[in-house]
Amino acid sequence: MVNLVHGKYYVADINYDNYTIRVVDPGVKKGNCFSTPLYSSSYYSFVPYWVKVTNTTVLMNCEQPISDGNYIHITPCNGSNVTSSSSQAYVYALVGGESQEVGDIKYSCTISRTIITQFLKPGHLSMSDLQEMLLLGLELSFLDFYCKSECLAKGLSCIDYGNYTAQCIKCMIIMIIIGRAVIGILCLFAYLIYKFRRRHLSLDDDIEEFLHNYQNLRPIKYTYSDIKKMTHNFKHKLGQGGFGSVYKGKLRSGRIVAVKMLVMSKANGQDFINEVATIGRIHHVNVVRLVGFCIQRSKWALIYDYMPNGSLDKFVFLDKGNNIPLSWERLYKIALGVGRGIEYLHQGCDMQILHFDIKPHNILLDEDFTPKVSDFGLAKLYSTDESIVSVTAARGTLGYIAPELFYKNLGGVSFKADVYSFGMLLLEMVGKRKNVNAFAEHSSQIYFPSWIYDRYDQGEDMEMGDATEDEKKYVRKMVIVALWCVQMKPVDRPSMSKTLEMLEGEIELLKMPPKPTLWSIENHMQSMVEVPISSSNSMGTISLNGR
């Protein structure tokens, strides 16, 4: 027998190979009736031994019979201390997992004993199953106790590897192992820091080499000290975005500028190169001008002309600000200016420039409301000989992205992607609302291009209040041109040159296009979840203005 916390247990077996001992409660006997264990037991009943895998089993007296299959009906032996003084009591056992909570007992029963057994799968067990398991006993491990006592006598330390294996090792060896592990971790951290710094230094070198190879670029390189001076130590903040802040600045010449400070850990180096390289070669009245830039270790900045009237979205979606609505003639002229800027990007340079993120937020307005296309973080430069370009992932902002960027079977990606975005921009300018409205009361109004097409196809104009006939012509012209631009297939859309020709031409010469296919709001919402989108937030979530 062996003495444990609650008393003596019978020793049924000892295995010195895996350091285990099997013990049986002295109250358990063989027979046709259920002999109740003498002791209530738990994990702590067997210290200093370790119990491997067990169940907690509850013995209880109940006033009524129970039909639940999880409850094992018990026929206790005469004189068993599990029975109640009431002759009407029914005795049951409930086998649980590694623990059994009182709250698990769903019936009005009185618990008389809690014991642990080797693992039994709960459900549909019999009294004989439980009796056999109790007779088998519990397997206890004395490895930890043996290991520590043996190693301590030899002045060594015990290492328990699990699975009934352990080893005595000199303390010095343990210290060496721990020391090597610490040194290894420190070396790993040093290597990661080195790679991080090397990566950013390499990126700086790439940008420097790029700018060195394009000496004809106009932007001026400023130092961080210059940036602090022109912004008066970042005194006047214009805006804040996910990748940095924009400050109002003043050059020594008196010129007002907007300084976009980028957070290096968040800014994408390729977007930075795109912005500098693309805008640096462009000189057009309808494209924002990059005045200069700064690259000084972790300090990155882009300096633009200041646009006092902010971005177009604040005049299109009037709920975003307190701006006075623009006249229809002014909106028409802004549309023409944006179209001319995009046409210049496509055909006016020695390289074909695709913007990929035309939207109201990226159209800035100067003091005369002259529109400027901005944010070239997602732009791509291609040879003018290439009609189809390669794009590895969808680029732009949902709601303005051309469908061929999602569905390759519609046709290759080309300058027609910007034409599609321009069409969506025109519709938003006319409708003074987002083209996809998930909160519309009627499904026909969810997708604005489809809704407005139906109105014009039935000869109905938009509600324009007291607009003049000329203003109605401007709007009708913008709508028809926009509907051509947002055709599903790229081949059905006009080029930007043809788009401008239609905008500038007579309204009587314009024909209604086919109804734009709804690629649809369902597909659009699905794309928001399933398709990885390259966002331009890194370079363009912040307006270069004071609004």
PEPE-V274612 format. One record per residue. N is the residue number from 1. PSI is psi as a letter, one per 40 degrees, with the letter a starting at -180 (* if undefined). Layout:
BEGIN
n:N psi:PSI
n:N psi:PSI
END
This chain:
BEGIN
n:1 psi:i
n:2 psi:h
n:3 psi:h
n:4 psi:a
n:5 psi:d
n:6 psi:e
n:7 psi:a
n:8 psi:i
n:9 psi:i
n:10 psi:h
n:11 psi:h
n:12 psi:d
n:13 psi:i
n:14 psi:h
n:15 psi:h
n:16 psi:e
n:17 psi:d
n:18 psi:e
n:19 psi:f
n:20 psi:i
n:21 psi:h
n:22 psi:h
n:23 psi:i
n:24 psi:h
n:25 psi:h
n:26 psi:e
n:27 psi:e
n:28 psi:h
n:29 psi:i
n:30 psi:i
n:31 psi:i
n:32 psi:e
n:33 psi:i
n:34 psi:h
n:35 psi:h
n:36 psi:h
n:37 psi:i
n:38 psi:d
n:39 psi:i
n:40 psi:i
n:41 psi:i
n:42 psi:a
n:43 psi:d
n:44 psi:e
n:45 psi:e
n:46 psi:e
n:47 psi:h
n:48 psi:e
n:49 psi:i
n:50 psi:h
n:51 psi:h
n:52 psi:c
n:53 psi:h
n:54 psi:i
n:55 psi:i
n:56 psi:h
n:57 psi:h
n:58 psi:h
n:59 psi:h
n:60 psi:i
n:61 psi:h
n:62 psi:i
n:63 psi:d
n:64 psi:i
n:65 psi:i
n:66 psi:h
n:67 psi:e
n:68 psi:h
n:69 psi:e
n:70 psi:e
n:71 psi:h
n:72 psi:h
n:73 psi:h
n:74 psi:h
n:75 psi:g
n:76 psi:i
n:77 psi:i
n:78 psi:h
n:79 psi:e
n:80 psi:h
n:81 psi:e
n:82 psi:e
n:83 psi:i
n:84 psi:i
n:85 psi:e
n:86 psi:h
n:87 psi:e
n:88 psi:e
n:89 psi:i
n:90 psi:h
n:91 psi:h
n:92 psi:i
n:93 psi:h
n:94 psi:h
n:95 psi:h
n:96 psi:a
n:97 psi:b
n:98 psi:e
n:99 psi:i
n:100 psi:h
n:101 psi:i
n:102 psi:d
n:103 psi:e
n:104 psi:e
n:105 psi:h
n:106 psi:e
n:107 psi:i
n:108 psi:g
n:109 psi:i
n:110 psi:h
n:111 psi:h
n:112 psi:d
n:113 psi:i
n:114 psi:h
n:115 psi:i
n:116 psi:i
n:117 psi:i
n:118 psi:i
n:119 psi:h
n:120 psi:h
n:121 psi:h
n:122 psi:i
n:123 psi:h
n:124 psi:f
n:125 psi:i
n:126 psi:i
n:127 psi:d
n:128 psi:d
n:129 psi:d
n:130 psi:d
n:131 psi:d
n:132 psi:d
n:133 psi:d
n:134 psi:d
n:135 psi:d
n:136 psi:d
n:137 psi:a
n:138 psi:h
n:139 psi:h
n:140 psi:i
n:141 psi:h
n:142 psi:f
n:143 psi:d
n:144 psi:d
n:145 psi:d
n:146 psi:d
n:147 psi:d
n:148 psi:d
n:149 psi:d
n:150 psi:d
n:151 psi:d
n:152 psi:d
n:153 psi:d
n:154 psi:e
n:155 psi:f
n:156 psi:i
n:157 psi:i
n:158 psi:h
n:159 psi:h
n:160 psi:h
n:161 psi:e
n:162 psi:i
n:163 psi:f
n:164 psi:f
n:165 psi:i
n:166 psi:i
n:167 psi:i
n:168 psi:h
n:169 psi:i
n:170 psi:i
n:171 psi:d
n:172 psi:d
n:173 psi:d
n:174 psi:d
n:175 psi:d
n:176 psi:d
n:177 psi:d
n:178 psi:d
n:179 psi:d
n:180 psi:d
n:181 psi:d
n:182 psi:d
n:183 psi:d
n:184 psi:d
n:185 psi:d
n:186 psi:d
n:187 psi:d
n:188 psi:d
n:189 psi:d
n:190 psi:d
n:191 psi:d
n:192 psi:d
n:193 psi:d
n:194 psi:d
n:195 psi:d
n:196 psi:d
n:197 psi:d
n:198 psi:d
n:199 psi:d
n:200 psi:d
n:201 psi:d
n:202 psi:d
n:203 psi:d
n:204 psi:d
n:205 psi:d
n:206 psi:d
n:207 psi:d
n:208 psi:d
n:209 psi:d
n:210 psi:d
n:211 psi:d
n:212 psi:d
n:213 psi:e
n:214 psi:g
n:215 psi:e
n:216 psi:e
n:217 psi:h
n:218 psi:d
n:219 psi:i
n:220 psi:h
n:221 psi:h
n:222 psi:i
n:223 psi:i
n:224 psi:d
n:225 psi:d
n:226 psi:d
n:227 psi:d
n:228 psi:d
n:229 psi:d
n:230 psi:d
n:231 psi:e
n:232 psi:f
n:233 psi:f
n:234 psi:f
n:235 psi:d
n:236 psi:g
n:237 psi:h
n:238 psi:d
n:239 psi:i
n:240 psi:h
n:241 psi:a
n:242 psi:e
n:243 psi:e
n:244 psi:a
n:245 psi:i
n:246 psi:h
n:247 psi:i
n:248 psi:h
n:249 psi:i
n:250 psi:h
n:251 psi:i
n:252 psi:d
n:253 psi:e
n:254 psi:e
n:255 psi:h
n:256 psi:h
n:257 psi:i
n:258 psi:h
n:259 psi:h
n:260 psi:h
n:261 psi:h
n:262 psi:i
n:263 psi:h
n:264 psi:d
n:265 psi:e
n:266 psi:d
n:267 psi:i
n:268 psi:h
n:269 psi:d
n:270 psi:d
n:271 psi:d
n:272 psi:d
n:273 psi:d
n:274 psi:d
n:275 psi:d
n:276 psi:d
n:277 psi:d
n:278 psi:d
n:279 psi:d
n:280 psi:d
n:281 psi:e
n:282 psi:h
n:283 psi:g
n:284 psi:i
n:285 psi:d
n:286 psi:f
n:287 psi:h
n:288 psi:i
n:289 psi:h
n:290 psi:h
n:291 psi:d
n:292 psi:a
n:293 psi:i
n:294 psi:h
n:295 psi:h
n:296 psi:g
n:297 psi:b
n:298 psi:e
n:299 psi:h
n:300 psi:h
n:301 psi:i
n:302 psi:h
n:303 psi:h
n:304 psi:i
n:305 psi:i
n:306 psi:h
n:307 psi:g
n:308 psi:d
n:309 psi:e
n:310 psi:a
n:311 psi:i
n:312 psi:d
n:313 psi:d
n:314 psi:e
n:315 psi:e
n:316 psi:d
n:317 psi:g
n:318 psi:e
n:319 psi:e
n:320 psi:e
n:321 psi:a
n:322 psi:f
n:323 psi:i
n:324 psi:h
n:325 psi:i
n:326 psi:i
n:327 psi:i
n:328 psi:d
n:329 psi:d
n:330 psi:d
n:331 psi:d
n:332 psi:d
n:333 psi:d
n:334 psi:d
n:335 psi:d
n:336 psi:d
n:337 psi:d
n:338 psi:d
n:339 psi:d
n:340 psi:d
n:341 psi:d
n:342 psi:d
n:343 psi:d
n:344 psi:d
n:345 psi:d
n:346 psi:d
n:347 psi:e
n:348 psi:e
n:349 psi:i
n:350 psi:e
n:351 psi:i
n:352 psi:h
n:353 psi:h
n:354 psi:h
n:355 psi:d
n:356 psi:e
n:357 psi:f
n:358 psi:h
n:359 psi:i
n:360 psi:d
n:361 psi:d
n:362 psi:e
n:363 psi:h
n:364 psi:i
n:365 psi:h
n:366 psi:a
n:367 psi:d
n:368 psi:e
n:369 psi:f
n:370 psi:h
n:371 psi:i
n:372 psi:h
n:373 psi:h
n:374 psi:i
n:375 psi:g
n:376 psi:f
n:377 psi:d
n:378 psi:e
n:379 psi:i
n:380 psi:h
n:381 psi:h
n:382 psi:i
n:383 psi:i
n:384 psi:e
n:385 psi:e
n:386 psi:h
n:387 psi:d
n:388 psi:h
n:389 psi:i
n:390 psi:h
n:391 psi:h
n:392 psi:d
n:393 psi:i
n:394 psi:h
n:395 psi:i
n:396 psi:a
n:397 psi:h
n:398 psi:h
n:399 psi:d
n:400 psi:e
n:401 psi:h
n:402 psi:i
n:403 psi:d
n:404 psi:e
n:405 psi:e
n:406 psi:d
n:407 psi:h
n:408 psi:d
n:409 psi:e
n:410 psi:d
n:411 psi:i
n:412 psi:i
n:413 psi:h
n:414 psi:a
n:415 psi:e
n:416 psi:e
n:417 psi:d
n:418 psi:d
n:419 psi:d
n:420 psi:d
n:421 psi:d
n:422 psi:d
n:423 psi:d
n:424 psi:d
n:425 psi:d
n:426 psi:d
n:427 psi:d
n:428 psi:d
n:429 psi:d
n:430 psi:d
n:431 psi:e
n:432 psi:f
n:433 psi:i
n:434 psi:i
n:435 psi:d
n:436 psi:h
n:437 psi:g
n:438 psi:e
n:439 psi:e
n:440 psi:i
n:441 psi:d
n:442 psi:i
n:443 psi:d
n:444 psi:e
n:445 psi:e
n:446 psi:d
n:447 psi:h
n:448 psi:d
n:449 psi:d
n:450 psi:d
n:451 psi:d
n:452 psi:d
n:453 psi:d
n:454 psi:d
n:455 psi:d
n:456 psi:d
n:457 psi:d
n:458 psi:e
n:459 psi:e
n:460 psi:h
n:461 psi:i
n:462 psi:i
n:463 psi:h
n:464 psi:e
n:465 psi:b
n:466 psi:f
n:467 psi:i
n:468 psi:i
n:469 psi:d
n:470 psi:d
n:471 psi:d
n:472 psi:d
n:473 psi:d
n:474 psi:d
n:475 psi:d
n:476 psi:d
n:477 psi:d
n:478 psi:d
n:479 psi:d
n:480 psi:d
n:481 psi:d
n:482 psi:d
n:483 psi:d
n:484 psi:d
n:485 psi:d
n:486 psi:f
n:487 psi:i
n:488 psi:d
n:489 psi:h
n:490 psi:d
n:491 psi:d
n:492 psi:e
n:493 psi:i
n:494 psi:i
n:495 psi:i
n:496 psi:d
n:497 psi:d
n:498 psi:d
n:499 psi:d
n:500 psi:d
n:501 psi:d
n:502 psi:d
n:503 psi:d
n:504 psi:e
n:505 psi:a
n:506 psi:i
n:507 psi:d
n:508 psi:d
n:509 psi:e
n:510 psi:h
n:511 psi:i
n:512 psi:h
n:513 psi:i
n:514 psi:i
n:515 psi:h
n:516 psi:h
n:517 psi:h
n:518 psi:g
n:519 psi:f
n:520 psi:a
n:521 psi:d
n:522 psi:d
n:523 psi:d
n:524 psi:d
n:525 psi:d
n:526 psi:d
n:527 psi:d
n:528 psi:d
n:529 psi:d
n:530 psi:d
n:531 psi:h
n:532 psi:h
n:533 psi:h
n:534 psi:h
n:535 psi:i
n:536 psi:e
n:537 psi:d
n:538 psi:d
n:539 psi:e
n:540 psi:e
n:541 psi:e
n:542 psi:h
n:543 psi:i
n:544 psi:g
n:545 psi:a
n:546 psi:e
n:547 psi:*
END
